[in-house]
Amino acid sequence: MSKRPASPRLSISDVAEERGLSESTVRRLISRGDLRAYRIGKRIIRIDPADLDALFTEVNPATYAIVGGGAS
């Protein structure tokens, strides 16, 4: 028998609270395809924590000003 992968377990409200975002921002990230989400049944949407971690990347301070994010 093959082992079933762990099911995604974070709700939209869990993600919003954990990352300090609004629920509408989380929904926007999902609709744009920036954050992968899984529908369970007709109404339940869950996010895998690994997909959430992949969305957020550390900013390199040395290149932050170059990409227009900081003062020159």
C-alpha positions as a Markdown table, in Angstrom:
| # | Residue | x | y | z |
|---|---|---|---|---|
| 1 | Met | 0.0 | 0.0 | 0.0 |
| 2 | Ser | 1.2 | 3.5 | -0.8 |
| 3 | Lys | 1.3 | 6.0 | 2.0 |
| 4 | Arg | -1.2 | 8.9 | 1.6 |
| 5 | Pro | 0.4 | 12.4 | 1.8 |
| 6 | Ala | -0.5 | 14.5 | 4.7 |
| 7 | Ser | -3.6 | 16.6 | 4.0 |
| 8 | Pro | -3.4 | 20.4 | 3.9 |
| 9 | Arg | -4.6 | 21.6 | 7.2 |
| 10 | Leu | -4.6 | 25.4 | 7.3 |
| 11 | Ser | -7.8 | 27.4 | 6.6 |
| 12 | Ile | -7.8 | 30.8 | 5.0 |
| 13 | Ser | -8.5 | 32.4 | 8.3 |
| 14 | Asp | -5.6 | 30.4 | 9.9 |
| 15 | Val | -3.2 | 31.6 | 7.2 |
| 16 | Ala | -4.4 | 35.2 | 7.5 |
| 17 | Glu | -4.0 | 35.2 | 11.3 |
| 18 | Glu | -0.6 | 33.4 | 11.2 |
| 19 | Arg | 0.9 | 35.7 | 8.6 |
| 20 | Gly | -0.8 | 39.0 | 9.6 |
| 21 | Leu | -2.8 | 39.3 | 6.4 |
| 22 | Ser | -6.5 | 39.9 | 5.7 |
| 23 | Glu | -8.6 | 37.0 | 4.5 |
| 24 | Ser | -9.3 | 38.8 | 1.3 |
| 25 | Thr | -5.5 | 39.1 | 0.7 |
| 26 | Val | -5.1 | 35.3 | 1.2 |
| 27 | Arg | -8.0 | 34.7 | -1.2 |
| 28 | Arg | -6.4 | 37.1 | -3.7 |
| 29 | Leu | -3.1 | 35.2 | -3.5 |
| 30 | Ile | -5.0 | 32.0 | -4.2 |
| 31 | Ser | -7.0 | 33.4 | -7.1 |
| 32 | Arg | -3.8 | 34.8 | -8.7 |
| 33 | Gly | -2.1 | 31.4 | -8.4 |
| 34 | Asp | 0.6 | 32.7 | -6.1 |
| 35 | Leu | -0.6 | 30.4 | -3.2 |
| 36 | Arg | -1.7 | 26.9 | -3.9 |
| 37 | Ala | -4.9 | 25.8 | -2.2 |
| 38 | Tyr | -6.9 | 22.6 | -2.1 |
| 39 | Arg | -10.7 | 22.4 | -2.2 |
| 40 | Ile | -12.2 | 19.7 | -0.1 |
| 41 | Gly | -15.8 | 19.1 | -1.0 |
| 42 | Lys | -17.8 | 22.1 | -2.2 |
| 43 | Arg | -16.9 | 24.7 | 0.4 |
| 44 | Ile | -13.8 | 23.8 | 2.4 |
| 45 | Ile | -10.5 | 25.3 | 1.2 |
| 46 | Arg | -7.2 | 24.3 | 2.9 |
| 47 | Ile | -3.6 | 25.4 | 2.4 |
| 48 | Asp | -0.6 | 23.2 | 3.0 |
| 49 | Pro | 1.9 | 24.8 | 5.3 |
| 50 | Ala | 4.8 | 24.0 | 2.9 |
| 51 | Asp | 3.0 | 25.9 | 0.1 |
| 52 | Leu | 2.6 | 28.9 | 2.5 |
| 53 | Asp | 6.3 | 28.8 | 3.5 |
| 54 | Ala | 7.3 | 28.7 | -0.2 |
| 55 | Leu | 5.3 | 31.9 | -0.9 |
| 56 | Phe | 7.3 | 33.9 | 1.6 |
| 57 | Thr | 11.0 | 34.4 | 0.8 |
| 58 | Glu | 13.7 | 36.3 | 2.7 |
| 59 | Val | 14.7 | 39.7 | 1.3 |
| 60 | Asn | 18.4 | 40.1 | 0.7 |
| 61 | Pro | 19.3 | 43.6 | 2.2 |
| 62 | Ala | 22.1 | 44.0 | -0.3 |
| 63 | Thr | 19.8 | 43.9 | -3.3 |
| 64 | Tyr | 16.6 | 45.4 | -1.7 |
| 65 | Ala | 17.5 | 48.9 | -2.8 |
| 66 | Ile | 18.3 | 47.8 | -6.3 |
| 67 | Val | 14.9 | 46.4 | -7.0 |
| 68 | Gly | 13.2 | 49.6 | -6.0 |
| 69 | Gly | 12.2 | 48.6 | -2.4 |
| 70 | Gly | 14.5 | 51.0 | -0.5 |
| 71 | Ala | 16.2 | 54.3 | -0.6 |
| 72 | Ser | 19.2 | 54.7 | -2.8 |
